[in-house]
Amino acid sequence: MHTKSKKLTWSNANLQNSAERNALFQQEEKKAGQRVKQAFNKLKSQGVVDEHGNLLSNELPKDMQQNSQCDFGG
């Protein structure tokens, strides 16, 4: 018989129960891994890093360079 398990969140998980705590941690690690992959793919598609995660340029954008005329109000 298959029973549907509740979706674990930090507010409803029983952290005193080791099985439930471990399930929550595994769930959160999986979501974190997905966010890291998304961020990496975005940086790769923008040409910031290569497929190995190496930075492709050390040059600052023009608006951040020392001789920039940009004023950020600070």
C-alpha positions in Angstrom: 0.0 0.0 0.0 1.4 3.4 -1.0 0.9 6.3 1.4 1.4 9.8 0.4 4.0 11.5 2.6 3.7 15.1 3.7 5.9 17.7 2.1 8.5 18.6 4.6 9.3 22.2 5.5 11.4 23.8 8.2 8.2 24.7 10.0 6.5 21.3 9.9 9.4 18.9 10.2 9.9 17.1 13.5 13.7 17.7 13.9 13.7 15.4 16.9 12.8 12.5 14.7 16.1 11.5 13.0 14.4 9.9 9.9 12.3 13.0 9.3 15.2 15.3 10.0 17.4 13.3 7.5 14.6 13.4 4.9 14.4 17.2 5.3 18.1 17.7 5.0 18.3 15.5 1.9 15.4 17.4 0.3 17.1 20.8 1.1 20.5 19.6 -0.2 18.8 18.5 -3.5 17.2 21.9 -3.9 20.4 23.7 -3.1 22.2 21.6 -5.7 19.6 22.6 -8.3 20.1 26.3 -7.4 23.8 26.0 -7.8 23.5 24.3 -11.2 21.1 27.1 -12.4 23.5 29.8 -11.2 26.4 28.1 -12.9 24.5 27.6 -16.2 23.5 31.3 -16.1 27.1 32.4 -15.6 28.2 30.1 -18.4 25.6 31.3 -20.8 26.6 34.9 -20.0 30.2 34.1 -20.9 31.5 34.8 -17.3 32.8 31.2 -16.7 33.8 28.3 -18.9 32.4 24.8 -18.7 34.8 24.0 -15.8 33.8 27.1 -13.8 37.0 29.1 -14.6 36.6 32.8 -14.8 36.9 34.0 -18.4 37.8 37.6 -17.7 39.3 39.6 -14.8 38.3 42.9 -16.3 35.6 45.0 -14.6 32.6 46.3 -16.5 33.1 49.8 -17.8 30.7 51.4 -15.2 32.8 49.9 -12.4 36.2 51.0 -13.6 38.1 53.7 -11.8 37.8 56.3 -14.6 34.0 55.7 -14.9 31.8 58.8 -14.9 28.9 56.8 -13.3 27.5 58.2 -10.1 25.8 55.8 -7.7 24.9 58.6 -5.3 27.4 57.5 -2.6 
